Structures are given as structure tokens and as C-alpha cells.
Amino acid sequence: MKLLSIATGVAALTLLAGCIPSVYPLYTKETMVFEPKIIGEWYEEGTDNVWKFSQVDEFVYELLYTEHGEGSSFEVYAVKLDKFLFMDLFPAELNFKNELYKGSFLPMHHFARVDFSGDTLFLHMPDMDYFKKQIAEGKASVAHEVVNDGLMLTAKPEELQKFVLKYAAEDKAFSVESTLSRKK
């Protein structure tokens, strides 16, 4: 019960961004890859957001994401599923002001399909409405919870990978897009 109430708070926040949170990561040891094109500083089109990726370990990146002058740190993993590249983003820290507030949140994984074109990085995030409809109509099956009219994926990595790979080529499934341009 406590886990569900914590997850409810996190899911409510992530719904605002249109992302689908996942309790478990998209990556496994076998699917993590190093993609050097990710490293660098990127500007998000139409915003003042900055995405700065640096390599921390063989398969681990650090992302310093700055939105409206406020920075947050994430651990990022590049994930190769068949011919598709994905990113799994996980908060490196909960930087709230007090322990009680921090204890009310469960860090969640978010993922996006990744495409490059020259000095442009496209992040295609899962479309919440598309997947809610697929699940409601029985066309998609994955372990999940419906929280505050949104989805929270609870599938373990292997099941999550199969689910994501099934829809990876469908633009409608990954229609929430951020376009990033490399800082020159």
C-alpha cells in the first residue's frame, strides 16, 4: 500500500510531462551499449532546455538536464533492442529540500526511442494516450497499473523490452518528440 501511494505521487508528476514511468529499467546487461554520439551538450528546440550528456562508466552516461535555469541529474543508459536505440533515464538524486518530502517519491525510469540526423538528436517518447487505448482494447499486454488516469509500467526488464520492441517502429506509439540540436 505504501509503495502504491508513493508511486501515485510520482506518476502524477510524470503525467504532466506525458511520459510513461516504469518501475523497472528498460535495459539489461545484455542490451546496454555505448553510443558516443550521445555525448555532448544539446539544446531542445522551442525551449530553453539544455541536455548535457557525459560518459561516467562503460555503459553509463550522466545527464545534466536544465529547464528554466534549474538543473537535475540523471543516470542514462543506451539500450539496443533489435535495430532500435533507446535511452533509459533514471533520476540520479531526489533533490528536494526535506527528507519527509523526498520519502514520498519513488524514482522511476523513463525511456525514449533515439534517432540521429547529423547534429540533431530526436527523442521519441511513448505516447500515454496511445498505449492506454491499446491496453484498454486488449491489443497490448504488459504489466502495469492505472494511476491517476495514467499508466505506470510494472513489467520487469525482459517483458518491458518485448513490449517496447513490438511497438518500436510505430511512430504513433512514440509520438511525443523532443528535438535536440548539438551545441557548436
N, C-alpha and C positions, 0 to 999 in steps of 0.2 A: 504494500500500500504506500509506504514512504517513497519507494522508487518511482511509482506511478505519479505521485504528486510532484516530485522533483522534476520528472520528465515532462509533466504537463506544463510547468513554468518555462522550461527550455523550448518546448515545442511551440508554445505561444509566441515566444520571441522570434523563433526562426520562421514562423509562418509569415511574419511581416516581410521578410526578405524573399518569400516564395520558394525557399529551399525545402527539400525533404530531408530531415535529420535521420541519422541512423545510429543505433546504439553500438553496433559493431563496425569495424573498418571494412572498406571495400578490398583492401589489399590482403594478401597472404605473402609469406616468404617467397613463394614461387612466382608471384606476379609482380613483385616490386621491381622497378627498372630505374636506371639513371638516364635522364633526358637533359643533356647540357643546355638545350635551347631555352629551358625554363629560367635559368639563372639570369638575373638582371633586374633592372627597375622598369616597371611598366606603368603607363598611365591609362586609366579607364576612360574610354570615350564618353563624352557627355557629362562627366563628373569631375570633381577634384580629387578622386580616389587614386591612391598610389599603391601598387603591389610590388614589393621588393623581395625577390627570392634569392637566397644564398644557400650553398651546399653546407650541410652540417656533418653528414656521415655518408657512407657509400650510397645509400638509397634514401636519405632523409634531407629534406630541404627545410629551411626556416623561411616563413613568410612574415614580413612586417607589413601589415595592411593598414593604411592610413586613410581615414574617412573624415572629412571636415576637420582636419588637423589632429584628430585623435587616433593614436596607433594601438593596434592589437597584434599579438604574436601568435602564429600558428605553426604546428608541425605539418609538413606536406609530404605526401608520398606519391610518386608517379606509379601508375598501375597499368600494365599492359594486359588487355583481355582480347585475345584473337588479334585483329588488326587495329584495334582501337586503343587510344591512350586516354587515361583518366587521371584526375588528381583527387586524392583524398585529403581533406583539410580537417585538422583537429586543433582546438584551442590549446595553445601551449600553457596558458595560465588563465585563471579567472581573476581579473584584476579589479575586483570590487573593493569597496572601502572597509567592509567589516566581515568577519568570519560567519556570522549568522546568515547574512545575505548570500555569501559565497556558497554556504552549505545548502542553499535552496535550489541550486542549479546542478544539472548533470551535463558535463561536457559531451557533445555529440559530434559525430563525424558528418561531414558534408562532402559530396563528390560532384565532379563535373567532367563531361567529355571534353577533351582538349584537341584543338586543331591549330596548326600554324600556317601562316602565309607570309613569307618574308619576315618583316619586323612586326607582325601582328599576331597576337595570341587570342584565340577565341575560346571562351569557357562556356560550354553548353550545359546548363544545369537542368536537372529533371523538372518537368512541369507538374506541379502538385495536382492541378485540376485534371490533367490527362490521366495520371495514374490513379487518382481517386475514381474516375469514371471506369477505367479498365478493371479495377478491383471490384467495384460495385456491380458491373455487368458480368463478372465471372470470367473475364478474358485474361486476367492476370492473377497470379497467385504468388504471394510472398508473405512471410511472417511480418506482421505489422500491428500497430494499434492506431485507432482513430482517436485523436486528441484535439479538442477544441476545433472541430471541423477540419482538421488536417491529418496528415499521415505521419507516423513515426515508424520507421522500419526497425524491426527487431530480429531480422534474419541474420544468422551467422555468416561470416565472410564467403564461404563456398556457395551457399544458397543465394546470397546477395549478388555475387558475381554472375551466376547463371541468369538471374532475373535481369540484371543490368545489360548483360550481353544480348539477351533476347530482344531488347529494345534499342540497342546502341545505334543502329543505322536509321532509326526513325526520328526524323527532325522534329515531329510533333511531340515526341516523348521528351526531347531535350531542347525545348524551345525557349527557355529562359537564358538569354545570352548576354554575356559581358564581352566587349571587345577591348582588348588591351593593346596599346602601342608601346614599343620599346623606347625608352629614353635614349636619345642620341647624344 
